[in-house]
Every structure is written in structure tokens, then in C-alpha cells.
Amino acid sequence: LINGEKEDETCLRKYRKRCMQDMHQRLSFGPKYGYLSELQSGEHFLQTVEERKTTTIIIHIYEDNIKGCDLLNSSLTSLAVEYPMVRFCKIKASKTGAGDRFSSDVLPTLLVYRGGEL
């Protein structure tokens, strides 16, 4: 009876290990980024949001010499390495095509898209 219990436990361990491997493989499916990319225009911004609706995208809207923007860029660079399956981007407010909406009062601004939705 003891040998039967040991065999059951061994089988259970193997089954758990296989389930964990399967889950890990499913979760790591998809593109990998690992860096903070600079978007060059409003069109590039829209294209990035539309291209992969299954990818979480974090976009930092910033301008140089605005308090907090440099610090947030630095933090996002570190997070991009830690979370390579999330796409981290930054774009200058003046390049979005909607620069008047992003005055220095509202910067830095962080937008998070998941499933193509804000």
C-alpha cells in the first residue's frame, strides 16, 4: 500500500510539473519587447495601438524639461526589461498631432491600452 501511495505522489508531481510548463508556455506566447521605444508621430502612435490588440501597450506622453518626464522615462525603461511582453513606448506631446491637448500642466501623461482599448 505504501508503494502505491509513492507512485501516486510521483505521478501527481509529474502531472503538476507538466501543467505548470503548459501554463508558462501559454503565458509567454506572443511578441517580446524589453525596451522603451520612441514613437515618431501621431500616425505611428495610432499604428502601434492598432497593430497588436492582444498586447498590453503603455505609452508615455512627455516633453523635455518637464518635471517628472525624465524620471518616468527612466522607470519605464527599467520596467520594459522586467516585463518584456508589455510594449512600452514614449512620444513627445508635440509629435502626437494633438499637442494642444497635452499642455505642460498635464505632463507626464501615461496611457495604457489593453485589447485595443484605453
C-alpha positions in Angstrom: 0.0 0.0 0.0 2.9 2.4 0.8 4.5 1.8 -2.6 1.1 2.6 -4.3 0.9 5.9 -2.4 4.5 6.8 -3.5 3.7 6.0 -7.1 0.5 8.2 -6.9 2.6 11.0 -5.4 5.2 10.7 -8.1 2.5 10.7 -10.8 0.9 13.8 -9.2 4.2 15.6 -9.1 4.8 14.9 -12.8 1.3 16.0 -13.7 1.7 19.3 -11.7 5.1 19.9 -13.4 3.6 19.3 -16.9 0.6 21.6 -16.0 3.0 24.4 -14.9 5.1 24.1 -18.0 2.0 24.3 -20.2 0.7 27.3 -18.3 4.1 29.0 -18.6 4.2 28.4 -22.3 0.7 29.8 -22.8 1.5 32.9 -20.8 4.8 33.6 -22.6 3.2 33.3 -26.1 3.4 36.5 -28.2 5.9 39.1 -29.1 8.7 40.2 -26.7 9.9 43.7 -26.5 12.1 44.5 -23.5 12.8 48.2 -24.2 11.2 51.6 -24.3 10.6 52.7 -27.9 10.2 56.2 -29.2 7.2 56.9 -31.4 7.9 59.5 -34.1 4.4 60.7 -35.0 0.7 60.6 -34.2 0.3 58.1 -37.1 3.0 55.9 -35.5 1.1 56.2 -32.2 -2.2 55.0 -33.8 -0.5 52.2 -35.7 1.2 50.9 -32.5 -2.2 50.8 -30.7 -3.9 49.1 -33.6 -1.2 46.6 -34.6 -1.4 44.1 -31.8 -4.7 44.2 -29.8 -3.6 41.2 -27.7 -0.5 43.1 -26.4 -0.7 45.5 -23.4 0.8 48.8 -24.5 1.9 51.6 -22.2 2.5 55.0 -23.8 4.2 57.9 -22.0 3.4 61.3 -23.5 6.1 63.7 -22.5 8.2 66.8 -23.3 11.8 67.6 -22.5 12.4 69.8 -19.4 9.0 68.9 -17.8 9.4 67.8 -14.2 8.7 64.1 -13.8 9.0 63.2 -17.5 12.7 62.2 -17.3 12.1 60.2 -14.2 9.1 58.4 -15.7 11.1 57.6 -18.8 13.8 56.1 -16.7 11.3 54.0 -14.7 9.6 52.8 -17.9 13.0 51.7 -19.3 13.6 49.5 -16.3 10.0 48.1 -16.3 10.3 47.3 -20.0 13.2 45.0 -19.3 11.4 43.4 -16.4 8.1 42.9 -18.4 9.2 42.1 -22.0 5.7 41.0 -23.1 4.3 44.5 -22.5 5.1 47.1 -25.1 6.5 50.3 -23.5 6.5 53.4 -25.7 7.1 57.2 -25.4 6.1 60.0 -27.6 6.7 63.8 -27.3 3.4 65.6 -26.9 4.4 67.9 -29.8 4.6 64.9 -32.2 1.2 63.4 -31.3 -0.7 65.8 -33.6 -2.8 66.8 -30.6 -0.1 68.8 -28.8 -2.7 71.4 -27.7 -4.4 68.8 -25.6 -1.1 68.0 -23.8 0.0 71.2 -22.2 2.8 71.1 -19.7 0.2 71.1 -16.9 -0.9 67.5 -17.8 2.5 66.1 -18.5 3.7 63.5 -17.9 0.7 61.5 -19.2 0.6 57.7 -19.2 -1.9 55.8 -21.4 -2.4 52.1 -21.0 -4.1 50.1 -23.8 -5.2 46.5 -23.5 -7.2 44.7 -26.1 -7.1 47.9 -28.2 -9.0 49.8 -25.6 -7.7 52.6 -23.4 
